[in-house]
Amino acid sequence: QVELVESGGGSVQTGGSLRRACAVSGYDVSDLCLAWFRQAPEKVREGVGSIDRGAYIRTTDSLKGRFTISYDNANNTLYLQMNSLKPEDTAMYYCAAQIMSCGVRPLSVTSFTDWGQGTQVTVSS
């Protein structure tokens, strides 16, 4: 089992920035697909982006240029840097892991076996 412990997030005004962190333990990153998801009120959980085996990063097209995913091998932590935030970015944000390659298909909630506890991100206008 992959253990994921999230931190960061919070509230910010439109145009601001936040960084989410997700500490990863239990498996080496080279064995994992790690991803960020978000879920706005009354909406389905959607993929934000992923990093495959510590190297190959994909970001949802609509978020490219504002959201950046990275991984720090020194402290085994997954990051999500969010810039130019908008009210529509308000959601619960989750990190997730699966013990296999991400593959080339779109991110699917059902593919991920381990989840962080989630943290609320609120962007006010």
MMTF fields as JSON, N, C-alpha, C and O atoms, coordinates in Angstrom:
{
  "mmtfVersion": "1.0.0",
  "mmtfProducer": "UNKNOWN",
  "numBonds": 499,
  "numAtoms": 500,
  "numGroups": 125,
  "numChains": 1,
  "numModels": 1,
  "chainsPerModel": [1],
  "groupsPerChain": [125],
  "chainIdList": ["A"],
  "bondAtomList": [4, 2, 8, 6, 12, 10, 16, 14, 20, 18, 24, 22, 28, 26, 32, 30, 36, 34, 40, 38, 44, 42, 48, 46, 52, 50, 56, 54, 60, 58, 64, 62, 68, 66, 72, 70, 76, 74, 80, 78, 84, 82, 88, 86, 92, 90, 96, 94, 100, 98, 104, 102, 108, 106, 112, 110, 116, 114, 120, 118, 124, 122, 128, 126, 132, 130, 136, 134, 140, 138, 144, 142, 148, 146, 152, 150, 156, 154, 160, 158, 164, 162, 168, 166, 172, 170, 176, 174, 180, 178, 184, 182, 188, 186, 192, 190, 196, 194, 200, 198, 204, 202, 208, 206, 212, 210, 216, 214, 220, 218, 224, 222, 228, 226, 232, 230, 236, 234, 240, 238, 244, 242, 248, 246, 252, 250, 256, 254, 260, 258, 264, 262, 268, 266, 272, 270, 276, 274, 280, 278, 284, 282, 288, 286, 292, 290, 296, 294, 300, 298, 304, 302, 308, 306, 312, 310, 316, 314, 320, 318, 324, 322, 328, 326, 332, 330, 336, 334, 340, 338, 344, 342, 348, 346, 352, 350, 356, 354, 360, 358, 364, 362, 368, 366, 372, 370, 376, 374, 380, 378, 384, 382, 388, 386, 392, 390, 396, 394, 400, 398, 404, 402, 408, 406, 412, 410, 416, 414, 420, 418, 424, 422, 428, 426, 432, 430, 436, 434, 440, 438, 444, 442, 448, 446, 452, 450, 456, 454, 460, 458, 464, 462, 468, 466, 472, 470, 476, 474, 480, 478, 484, 482, 488, 486, 492, 490, 496, 494],
  "bondOrderList": [1, 1, 1, 1, 1, 1, 1, 1, 1, 1, 1, 1, 1, 1, 1, 1, 1, 1, 1, 1, 1, 1, 1, 1, 1, 1, 1, 1, 1, 1, 1, 1, 1, 1, 1, 1, 1, 1, 1, 1, 1, 1, 1, 1, 1, 1, 1, 1, 1, 1, 1, 1, 1, 1, 1, 1, 1, 1, 1, 1, 1, 1, 1, 1, 1, 1, 1, 1, 1, 1, 1, 1, 1, 1, 1, 1, 1, 1, 1, 1, 1, 1, 1, 1, 1, 1, 1, 1, 1, 1, 1, 1, 1, 1, 1, 1, 1, 1, 1, 1, 1, 1, 1, 1, 1, 1, 1, 1, 1, 1, 1, 1, 1, 1, 1, 1, 1, 1, 1, 1, 1, 1, 1, 1],
  "groupList": [{"groupName": "GLN", "atomNameList": ["N", "CA", "C", "O"], "elementList": ["N", "C", "C", "O"], "formalChargeList": [0, 0, 0, 0], "bondAtomList": [1, 0, 2, 1, 3, 2], "bondOrderList": [1, 1, 2], "singleLetterCode": "Q", "chemCompType": "L-PEPTIDE LINKING"}, {"groupName": "VAL", "atomNameList": ["N", "CA", "C", "O"], "elementList": ["N", "C", "C", "O"], "formalChargeList": [0, 0, 0, 0], "bondAtomList": [1, 0, 2, 1, 3, 2], "bondOrderList": [1, 1, 2], "singleLetterCode": "V", "chemCompType": "L-PEPTIDE LINKING"}, {"groupName": "GLU", "atomNameList": ["N", "CA", "C", "O"], "elementList": ["N", "C", "C", "O"], "formalChargeList": [0, 0, 0, 0], "bondAtomList": [1, 0, 2, 1, 3, 2], "bondOrderList": [1, 1, 2], "singleLetterCode": "E", "chemCompType": "L-PEPTIDE LINKING"}, {"groupName": "LEU", "atomNameList": ["N", "CA", "C", "O"], "elementList": ["N", "C", "C", "O"], "formalChargeList": [0, 0, 0, 0], "bondAtomList": [1, 0, 2, 1, 3, 2], "bondOrderList": [1, 1, 2], "singleLetterCode": "L", "chemCompType": "L-PEPTIDE LINKING"}, {"groupName": "SER", "atomNameList": ["N", "CA", "C", "O"], "elementList": ["N", "C", "C", "O"], "formalChargeList": [0, 0, 0, 0], "bondAtomList": [1, 0, 2, 1, 3, 2], "bondOrderList": [1, 1, 2], "singleLetterCode": "S", "chemCompType": "L-PEPTIDE LINKING"}, {"groupName": "GLY", "atomNameList": ["N", "CA", "C", "O"], "elementList": ["N", "C", "C", "O"], "formalChargeList": [0, 0, 0, 0], "bondAtomList": [1, 0, 2, 1, 3, 2], "bondOrderList": [1, 1, 2], "singleLetterCode": "G", "chemCompType": "PEPTIDE LINKING"}, {"groupName": "THR", "atomNameList": ["N", "CA", "C", "O"], "elementList": ["N", "C", "C", "O"], "formalChargeList": [0, 0, 0, 0], "bondAtomList": [1, 0, 2, 1, 3, 2], "bondOrderList": [1, 1, 2], "singleLetterCode": "T", "chemCompType": "L-PEPTIDE LINKING"}, {"groupName": "ARG", "atomNameList": ["N", "CA", "C", "O"], "elementList": ["N", "C", "C", "O"], "formalChargeList": [0, 0, 0, 0], "bondAtomList": [1, 0, 2, 1, 3, 2], "bondOrderList": [1, 1, 2], "singleLetterCode": "R", "chemCompType": "L-PEPTIDE LINKING"}, {"groupName": "ALA", "atomNameList": ["N", "CA", "C", "O"], "elementList": ["N", "C", "C", "O"], "formalChargeList": [0, 0, 0, 0], "bondAtomList": [1, 0, 2, 1, 3, 2], "bondOrderList": [1, 1, 2], "singleLetterCode": "A", "chemCompType": "L-PEPTIDE LINKING"}, {"groupName": "CYS", "atomNameList": ["N", "CA", "C", "O"], "elementList": ["N", "C", "C", "O"], "formalChargeList": [0, 0, 0, 0], "bondAtomList": [1, 0, 2, 1, 3, 2], "bondOrderList": [1, 1, 2], "singleLetterCode": "C", "chemCompType": "L-PEPTIDE LINKING"}, {"groupName": "TYR", "atomNameList": ["N", "CA", "C", "O"], "elementList": ["N", "C", "C", "O"], "formalChargeList": [0, 0, 0, 0], "bondAtomList": [1, 0, 2, 1, 3, 2], "bondOrderList": [1, 1, 2], "singleLetterCode": "Y", "chemCompType": "L-PEPTIDE LINKING"}, {"groupName": "ASP", "atomNameList": ["N", "CA", "C", "O"], "elementList": ["N", "C", "C", "O"], "formalChargeList": [0, 0, 0, 0], "bondAtomList": [1, 0, 2, 1, 3, 2], "bondOrderList": [1, 1, 2], "singleLetterCode": "D", "chemCompType": "L-PEPTIDE LINKING"}, {"groupName": "TRP", "atomNameList": ["N", "CA", "C", "O"], "elementList": ["N", "C", "C", "O"], "formalChargeList": [0, 0, 0, 0], "bondAtomList": [1, 0, 2, 1, 3, 2], "bondOrderList": [1, 1, 2], "singleLetterCode": "W", "chemCompType": "L-PEPTIDE LINKING"}, {"groupName": "PHE", "atomNameList": ["N", "CA", "C", "O"], "elementList": ["N", "C", "C", "O"], "formalChargeList": [0, 0, 0, 0], "bondAtomList": [1, 0, 2, 1, 3, 2], "bondOrderList": [1, 1, 2], "singleLetterCode": "F", "chemCompType": "L-PEPTIDE LINKING"}, {"groupName": "PRO", "atomNameList": ["N", "CA", "C", "O"], "elementList": ["N", "C", "C", "O"], "formalChargeList": [0, 0, 0, 0], "bondAtomList": [1, 0, 2, 1, 3, 2], "bondOrderList": [1, 1, 2], "singleLetterCode": "P", "chemCompType": "L-PEPTIDE LINKING"}, {"groupName": "LYS", "atomNameList": ["N", "CA", "C", "O"], "elementList": ["N", "C", "C", "O"], "formalChargeList": [0, 0, 0, 0], "bondAtomList": [1, 0, 2, 1, 3, 2], "bondOrderList": [1, 1, 2], "singleLetterCode": "K", "chemCompType": "L-PEPTIDE LINKING"}, {"groupName": "ILE", "atomNameList": ["N", "CA", "C", "O"], "elementList": ["N", "C", "C", "O"], "formalChargeList": [0, 0, 0, 0], "bondAtomList": [1, 0, 2, 1, 3, 2], "bondOrderList": [1, 1, 2], "singleLetterCode": "I", "chemCompType": "L-PEPTIDE LINKING"}, {"groupName": "ASN", "atomNameList": ["N", "CA", "C", "O"], "elementList": ["N", "C", "C", "O"], "formalChargeList": [0, 0, 0, 0], "bondAtomList": [1, 0, 2, 1, 3, 2], "bondOrderList": [1, 1, 2], "singleLetterCode": "N", "chemCompType": "L-PEPTIDE LINKING"}, {"groupName": "MET", "atomNameList": ["N", "CA", "C", "O"], "elementList": ["N", "C", "C", "O"], "formalChargeList": [0, 0, 0, 0], "bondAtomList": [1, 0, 2, 1, 3, 2], "bondOrderList": [1, 1, 2], "singleLetterCode": "M", "chemCompType": "L-PEPTIDE LINKING"}],
  "groupTypeList": [0, 1, 2, 3, 1, 2, 4, 5, 5, 5, 4, 1, 0, 6, 5, 5, 4, 3, 7, 7, 8, 9, 8, 1, 4, 5, 10, 11, 1, 4, 11, 3, 9, 3, 8, 12, 13, 7, 0, 8, 14, 2, 15, 1, 7, 2, 5, 1, 5, 4, 16, 11, 7, 5, 8, 10, 16, 7, 6, 6, 11, 4, 3, 15, 5, 7, 13, 6, 16, 4, 10, 11, 17, 8, 17, 17, 6, 3, 10, 3, 0, 18, 17, 4, 3, 15, 14, 2, 11, 6, 8, 18, 10, 10, 9, 8, 8, 0, 16, 18, 4, 9, 5, 1, 7, 14, 3, 4, 1, 6, 4, 13, 6, 11, 12, 5, 0, 5, 6, 0, 1, 6, 1, 4, 4],
  "groupIdList": [1, 2, 3, 4, 5, 6, 7, 8, 9, 10, 11, 12, 13, 14, 15, 16, 17, 18, 19, 20, 21, 22, 23, 24, 25, 26, 27, 28, 29, 30, 31, 32, 33, 34, 35, 36, 37, 38, 39, 40, 41, 42, 43, 44, 45, 46, 47, 48, 49, 50, 51, 52, 53, 54, 55, 56, 57, 58, 59, 60, 61, 62, 63, 64, 65, 66, 67, 68, 69, 70, 71, 72, 73, 74, 75, 76, 77, 78, 79, 80, 81, 82, 83, 84, 85, 86, 87, 88, 89, 90, 91, 92, 93, 94, 95, 96, 97, 98, 99, 100, 101, 102, 103, 104, 105, 106, 107, 108, 109, 110, 111, 112, 113, 114, 115, 116, 117, 118, 119, 120, 121, 122, 123, 124, 125],
  "secStructList": [7, 7, 3, 3, 3, 3, 3, 3, 7, 3, 3, 3, 3, 6, 6, 7, 7, 3, 3, 3, 3, 3, 3, 3, 3, 1, 1, 7, 4, 4, 4, 7, 3, 3, 3, 3, 3, 3, 3, 7, 6, 6, 1, 7, 7, 3, 3, 3, 3, 3, 3, 3, 6, 6, 6, 3, 3, 3, 3, 7, 4, 4, 4, 6, 6, 6, 3, 3, 3, 3, 3, 3, 6, 6, 6, 6, 3, 3, 3, 3, 3, 3, 7, 1, 7, 7, 4, 4, 4, 7, 3, 3, 3, 3, 3, 3, 3, 3, 1, 1, 7, 7, 7, 1, 1, 7, 7, 7, 4, 4, 4, 7, 7, 3, 3, 7, 7, 7, 3, 3, 3, 3, 3, 3, 7],
  "xCoordList": [0.842, 0.0, 0.884, 1.898, 0.477, 1.188, 0.529, -0.689, 1.34, 0.802, 1.025, 2.124, -0.038, -0.002, -0.515, -1.634, 0.306, -0.073, 0.038, 1.118, -1.086, -1.157, -0.98, -1.267, -0.499, -0.4, -0.493, -0.441, -0.63, -0.755, -2.21, -3.111, -2.432, -3.795, -4.263, -3.453, -5.557, -6.117, -6.95, -7.598, -6.929, -7.755, -6.881, -5.842, -7.329, -6.578, -7.544, -8.63, -7.161, -7.986, -7.658, -6.606, -8.561, -8.363, -7.014, -6.646, -6.293, -4.98, -3.836, -2.67, -4.161, -3.126, -2.582, -2.979, -1.665, -1.001, -1.055, -1.094, -1.057, -0.981, -0.151, -0.045, 0.435, 1.153, 0.667, 0.613, 0.321, -0.061, 1.123, 1.896, 1.252, 2.294, 1.677, 0.646, 2.302, 1.816, 3.038, 3.759, 3.265, 4.392, 4.056, 2.993, 4.968, 4.738, 5.652, 6.851, 5.106, 5.91, 5.313, 4.144, 6.128, 5.674, 6.172, 6.347, 6.398, 6.902, 7.857, 7.789, 8.75, 9.642, 8.871, 8.015, 9.181, 8.44, 8.595, 7.732, 9.653, 9.855, 8.844, 8.742, 8.108, 7.079, 5.674, 4.707, 5.563, 4.258, 3.82, 4.629, 2.514, 1.873, 1.261, 0.423, 1.681, 1.138, 0.321, 0.701, -0.771, -1.662, -2.303, -2.379, -2.757, -3.604, -4.988, -5.135, -5.997, -7.384, -8.011, -7.484, -9.135, -9.911, -11.389, -11.827, -12.148, -13.599, -14.279, -14.186, -14.964, -15.742, -17.097, -17.526, -17.783, -19.101, -20.053, -20.204, -20.682, -21.684, -21.117, -21.864, -19.834, -19.218, -18.42, -18.074, -18.136, -17.355, -15.895, -15.427, -15.182, -13.758, -13.027, -13.25, -12.17, -11.476, -9.967, -9.455, -9.271, -7.818, -7.216, -7.664, -6.211, -5.471, -4.206, -3.853, -3.535, -2.329, -1.637, -2.069, -0.557, 0.131, 1.619, 2.091, 2.341, 3.757, 3.984, 3.669, 4.536, 4.66, 6.078, 7.047, 6.175, 7.456, 8.517, 9.702, 8.065, 8.962, 9.501, 10.327, 9.054, 9.699, 8.755, 9.014, 7.691, 6.859, 5.629, 4.754, 5.582, 4.535, 3.492, 3.819, 2.234, 1.121, 0.236, 0.012, -0.259, -1.18, -2.409, -2.304, -3.549, -4.804, -4.699, -4.257, -5.101, -4.898, -5.434, -4.786, -6.585, -7.22, -6.466, -6.709, -5.545, -4.811, -3.349, -2.624, -2.938, -1.55, -1.279, -2.12, -0.103, 0.257, -0.043, 0.535, -0.95, -1.264, -0.875, -0.436, -1.037, -0.766, 0.486, 0.652, 1.35, 2.586, 2.753, 2.651, 3.012, 3.239, 4.726, 5.407, 5.217, 6.619, 6.785, 5.878, 7.974, 8.273, 9.686, 10.617, 9.832, 11.133, 11.609, 11.062, 12.625, 13.12, 13.795, 13.798, 14.358, 15.077, 14.162, 14.567, 12.933, 12.015, 10.753, 9.761, 10.798, 9.676, 8.336, 7.386, 8.279, 7.066, 6.62, 7.414, 5.34, 4.677, 4.131, 3.567, 4.303, 3.83, 2.856, 2.907, 1.97, 1.1, 1.182, 0.674, 1.819, 1.906, 0.764, 0.627, -0.043, -1.208, -1.055, -0.982, -1.007, -0.851, -2.067, -2.862, -2.194, -3.297, -4.628, -5.414, -4.865, -6.057, -7.327, -7.376, -8.362, -9.679, -10.71, -10.483, -11.838, -12.887, -13.297, -13.638, -13.265, -13.651, -12.636, -12.895, -11.488, -10.529, -10.86, -10.216, -11.851, -12.265, -12.736, -13.631, -12.124, -12.425, -11.655, -10.772, -12.007, -11.16, -10.103, -10.421, -8.861, -7.765, -7.196, -6.993, -6.943, -6.455, -5.228, -5.159, -4.275, -3.249, -3.629, -4.349, -3.129, -3.48, -2.319, -1.456, -2.311, -1.234, -1.771, -2.751, -1.115, -1.349, 0.004, 0.941, 0.091, 1.369, 1.532, 1.566, 1.631, 1.825, 2.04, 1.891, 2.388, 2.556, 1.222, 0.154, 1.321, 0.111, -0.491, -1.702, 0.347, -0.154, -0.468, -0.058, -1.196, -1.498, -2.973, -3.379, -3.769, -5.197, -5.429, -4.584, -6.553, -6.889, -6.963, -7.256, -6.691, -6.736, -8.143, -9.145, -8.169, -9.455, -9.411, -8.485, -10.407, -10.478, -10.384, -9.722, -11.034, -11.109, -9.776, -9.626, -8.829, -7.526, -6.612, -5.616, -6.938, -6.043, -6.509, -7.674, -5.556, -5.877, -5.617, -6.188, -4.766, -4.414, -4.602, -4.256, -5.157, -5.532, -5.063, -5.029, -4.698, -4.472, -5.779, -6.856, -5.677, -6.892, -7.664, -8.817, -7.036, -7.703, -7.61, -7.591, -7.551, -7.501, -8.319, -8.268, -9.061, -9.893, -9.04, -8.197, -9.27, -8.696, -9.863, -10.755, -9.841, -10.915, -10.338, -9.421, -10.883, -10.435, -11.598, -12.659, -11.399, -12.469, -12.265, -11.14, -13.375, -13.313, -13.171, -13.105],
  "yCoordList": [-1.187, 0.0, 1.245, 1.311, 2.211, 3.486, 4.436, 4.612, 5.036, 6.013, 7.406, 7.751, 8.2, 9.554, 10.514, 10.367, 11.492, 12.475, 13.86, 14.294, 14.54, 15.819, 16.99, 16.9, 18.092, 19.342, 20.493, 20.301, 21.677, 22.851, 23.15, 22.636, 23.982, 24.363, 25.529, 26.235, 25.735, 26.827, 27.747, 27.316, 29.027, 30.015, 31.104, 31.467, 31.614, 32.66, 33.462, 32.985, 34.669, 35.477, 35.171, 34.613, 35.537, 35.337, 35.91, 37.031, 35.102, 35.518, 35.074, 35.192, 34.568, 34.139, 32.764, 32.128, 32.318, 31.027, 30.203, 30.731, 28.905, 27.973, 26.785, 26.495, 26.105, 24.876, 23.761, 23.905, 22.665, 21.471, 20.505, 20.427, 19.776, 18.769, 17.451, 17.419, 16.378, 15.036, 14.16, 13.797, 13.828, 12.975, 11.525, 11.025, 10.862, 9.506, 8.523, 8.771, 7.438, 6.396, 5.029, 4.908, 4.015, 2.646, 2.012, 0.795, 2.817, 2.327, 3.353, 4.539, 2.875, 3.788, 4.465, 3.851, 5.719, 6.467, 5.834, 6.023, 5.102, 4.475, 3.361, 2.876, 2.963, 1.934, 2.502, 1.757, 3.82, 4.427, 5.369, 6.029, 5.403, 6.534, 7.371, 6.885, 8.618, 9.541, 10.619, 11.095, 10.984, 11.93, 12.89, 12.626, 13.994, 14.933, 14.916, 14.918, 14.9, 15.024, 16.181, 16.642, 16.623, 17.598, 17.331, 16.756, 17.767, 17.589, 18.828, 19.15, 19.517, 20.688, 20.233, 19.117, 21.089, 20.71, 20.274, 20.965, 19.143, 18.609, 18.283, 18.228, 18.073, 17.677, 16.396, 16.033, 15.726, 14.504, 14.844, 15.933, 13.878, 14.063, 14.001, 13.088, 14.966, 15.034, 15.047, 15.52, 14.522, 14.496, 15.856, 16.563, 16.209, 17.453, 17.142, 17.869, 16.069, 15.671, 14.551, 14.134, 14.067, 12.917, 12.977, 13.723, 12.169, 11.944, 10.449, 9.783, 9.931, 8.502, 8.055, 8.472, 7.206, 6.631, 7.711, 7.522, 8.814, 9.888, 10.744, 11.624, 10.509, 11.182, 11.836, 12.955, 11.18, 11.655, 12.369, 11.765, 13.65, 14.489, 14.819, 15.192, 14.675, 15.113, 16.039, 15.812, 17.078, 18.005, 18.142, 18.231, 18.157, 18.358, 19.615, 20.661, 19.512, 20.6, 21.94, 22.972, 21.927, 23.175, 23.861, 25.032, 23.125, 23.673, 23.966, 24.541, 23.575, 23.848, 25.347, 26.149, 25.697, 27.104, 27.714, 28.737, 27.091, 27.594, 26.601, 26.995, 25.31, 24.268, 23.492, 23.14, 23.234, 22.513, 21.392, 21.598, 20.202, 19.031, 18.723, 18.8, 18.375, 18.008, 16.994, 16.763, 16.391, 15.412, 15.663, 15.821, 15.697, 15.883, 14.536, 14.015, 13.982, 12.67, 12.712, 11.717, 13.844, 13.946, 13.751, 13.168, 14.236, 14.077, 13.333, 13.364, 12.652, 11.776, 12.493, 12.001, 13.648, 14.459, 14.889, 15.346, 14.73, 15.183, 16.583, 16.863, 17.457, 18.833, 19.195, 18.67, 20.115, 20.747, 22.248, 22.754, 22.945, 24.404, 24.987, 24.686, 25.814, 26.387, 27.9, 28.544, 28.46, 29.902, 30.487, 29.762, 31.786, 32.491, 31.816, 31.541, 31.559, 30.807, 31.582, 32.809, 30.808, 31.362, 30.755, 29.684, 31.432, 30.855, 29.44, 28.613, 29.164, 27.828, 26.754, 25.571, 27.14, 26.162, 25.699, 24.794, 26.315, 25.922, 24.473, 24.103, 23.661, 22.227, 21.568, 22.171, 20.323, 19.456, 18.871, 18.385, 18.923, 18.399, 17.167, 17.149, 16.135, 14.864, 14.404, 14.585, 13.819, 13.077, 11.596, 11.139, 10.87, 9.459, 8.694, 9.267, 7.387, 6.547, 5.228, 4.685, 4.732, 3.372, 2.722, 3.365, 1.425, 0.731, 0.125, -1.093, 1.012, 0.633, 1.909, 3.012, 1.751, 2.916, 3.629, 3.018, 4.943, 5.714, 5.311, 5.412, 4.857, 4.587, 5.877, 6.96, 5.754, 6.92, 7.302, 8.288, 6.538, 6.854, 8.035, 8.327, 8.708, 9.775, 9.24, 8.066, 10.123, 9.712, 9.26, 9.893, 8.138, 7.587, 7.338, 6.706, 7.832, 7.658, 6.19, 5.842, 5.331, 3.916, 3.187, 2.069, 3.79, 3.15, 3.3, 2.586, 4.214, 4.544, 3.871, 3.955, 3.201, 2.393, 3.098, 2.729, 4.102, 4.775, 6.278, 6.864, 6.887, 8.301, 9.036, 8.491, 10.309, 11.179, 11.602, 11.277, 12.332, 12.688, 13.831, 14.079, 14.53, 15.643, 16.921, 16.903, 18.031, 19.342, 20.328, 20.322, 21.159, 22.146, 23.309, 23.837, 23.692, 24.91, 25.816, 25.424, 27.034, 27.981, 29.246, 29.855, 29.631, 30.842, 31.822, 31.537, 32.956, 33.948, 35.04, 35.358, 35.597, 36.646, 38.017, 39.011],
  "zCoordList": [0.0, 0.0, 0.0, 0.695, -0.784, -0.849, 0.156, 0.15, 1.008, 1.948, 1.39, 0.957, 1.408, 0.865, 1.929, 2.421, 2.279, 3.29, 2.672, 2.271, 2.602, 1.915, 2.867, 4.06, 2.302, 3.04, 2.051, 0.836, 2.593, 1.731, 1.432, 2.095, 0.434, 0.104, 0.942, 1.541, 0.987, 1.765, 0.912, -0.042, 1.264, 0.58, -0.012, 0.538, -1.147, -1.829, -2.677, -3.004, -3.032, -3.918, -5.368, -5.679, -6.237, -7.668, -8.106, -7.754, -8.886, -9.362, -8.479, -8.857, -7.312, -6.377, -6.695, -7.671, -5.851, -6.038, -4.757, -3.646, -4.955, -3.837, -4.279, -5.471, -3.314, -3.612, -2.698, -1.476, -3.318, -2.592, -2.566, -3.521, -1.466, -1.338, -0.929, -0.256, -1.33, -1.006, -0.744, -1.674, 0.51, 0.885, 0.555, 0.922, -0.136, -0.63, 0.101, 0.231, 0.566, 1.201, 0.913, 0.546, 1.084, 0.892, -0.391, -0.457, -1.398, -2.676, -3.246, -2.923, -4.101, -4.806, -5.936, -6.573, -6.175, -7.196, -8.577, -9.434, -8.806, -10.114, -10.391, -11.518, -9.372, -9.519, -9.633, -9.794, -9.551, -9.342, -10.45, -11.103, -10.632, -11.284, -10.161, -9.402, -10.063, -9.068, -9.782, -10.853, -9.191, -9.861, -8.876, -7.676, -9.407, -8.686, -9.319, -10.541, -8.454, -8.862, -8.087, -7.075, -8.593, -7.841, -8.023, -9.02, -7.022, -7.074, -6.539, -5.354, -7.432, -7.049, -6.537, -6.831, -5.769, -5.252, -6.36, -7.367, -6.171, -7.085, -8.465, -9.442, -8.551, -9.813, -9.615, -8.491, -10.708, -10.61, -10.371, -10.703, -9.783, -9.56, -10.91, -11.705, -11.148, -12.422, -12.234, -11.22, -13.223, -13.161, -13.46, -14.362, -12.704, -12.93, -13.725, -14.653, -13.359, -14.057, -13.321, -12.246, -13.908, -13.337, -13.61, -14.467, -12.855, -13.117, -13.075, -12.088, -14.161, -14.358, -14.021, -14.656, -13.016, -12.611, -12.359, -12.633, -11.844, -11.437, -12.552, -12.308, -13.776, -14.894, -15.894, -16.337, -16.251, -17.372, -16.841, -16.221, -17.095, -16.537, -17.592, -18.718, -17.206, -18.044, -17.223, -16.034, -17.866, -17.223, -18.099, -19.322, -17.481, -18.22, -19.073, -18.596, -20.326, -21.28, -20.773, -20.944, -20.164, -19.734, -18.599, -18.307, -17.953, -16.809, -17.137, -16.325, -18.302, -18.694, -18.696, -19.101, -18.241, -18.155, -16.806, -16.44, -16.056, -14.704, -13.619, -12.539, -13.909, -12.914, -13.325, -14.493, -12.37, -12.631, -11.618, -10.409, -12.145, -11.297, -11.274, -12.297, -10.099, -9.972, -8.856, -8.056, -8.823, -7.772, -7.28, -8.069, -5.964, -5.34, -4.807, -3.835, -5.447, -5.034, -3.665, -2.941, -3.315, -2.048, -0.848, 0.157, -0.952, 0.188, -0.185, 0.543, -1.341, -1.743, -1.663, -1.054, -2.28, -2.208, -3.597, -4.42, -3.825, -5.044, -4.8, -3.743, -5.782, -5.642, -6.755, -7.867, -6.399, -7.382, -7.139, -6.138, -8.053, -7.989, -8.82, -10.006, -8.188, -8.85, -8.88, -7.833, -10.07, -10.257, -10.97, -11.568, -10.896, -11.561, -11.262, -12.168, -10.015, -9.615, -9.88, -9.795, -10.207, -10.528, -9.584, -9.02, -9.41, -8.548, -8.978, -8.132, -10.256, -10.719, -10.371, -10.59, -9.833, -9.338, -7.915, -7.386, -7.314, -5.97, -5.976, -6.735, -5.122, -5.091, -3.962, -3.352, -3.698, -2.887, -3.824, -4.909, -3.392, -4.2, -3.507, -2.293, -4.316, -3.795, -4.58, -5.796, -3.893, -4.604, -4.569, -3.681, -5.549, -5.682, -6.287, -6.952, -6.047, -6.551, -7.079, -6.569, -8.098, -8.542, -8.791, -9.264, -8.462, -8.521, -9.907, -10.084, -10.873, -12.257, -13.051, -12.526, -14.309, -15.156, -15.374, -15.349, -15.587, -15.878, -17.219, -17.412, -18.14, -19.47, -20.202, -19.782, -21.293, -22.121, -22.07, -22.686, -21.348, -21.273, -20.335, -19.489, -20.475, -19.526, -18.106, -17.879, -17.162, -15.767, -15.387, -15.718, -14.678, -14.249, -12.753, -12.245, -12.058, -10.612, -10.233, -9.256, -10.992, -10.64, -10.797, -10.305, -11.461, -11.649, -10.448, -10.332, -9.562, -8.456, -7.171, -6.782, -6.529, -5.364, -4.042, -3.016, -4.061, -2.812, -2.967, -3.994, -1.923, -1.986, -0.74, 0.364, -0.964, 0.166, 0.785, 0.284, 1.884, 2.637, 1.99, 2.342, 1.046, 0.381, 1.184, 2.415, 0.469, 1.108, 0.288, -0.942, 0.968, 0.297, -0.206, 0.52, -1.436, -2.013, -2.386, -3.138, -1.848, -2.102, -2.711, -2.16, -3.85, -4.535, -4.538, -5.095, -3.927, -3.828, -4.873, -5.261, -5.312, -6.343, -5.734, -6.457]
}
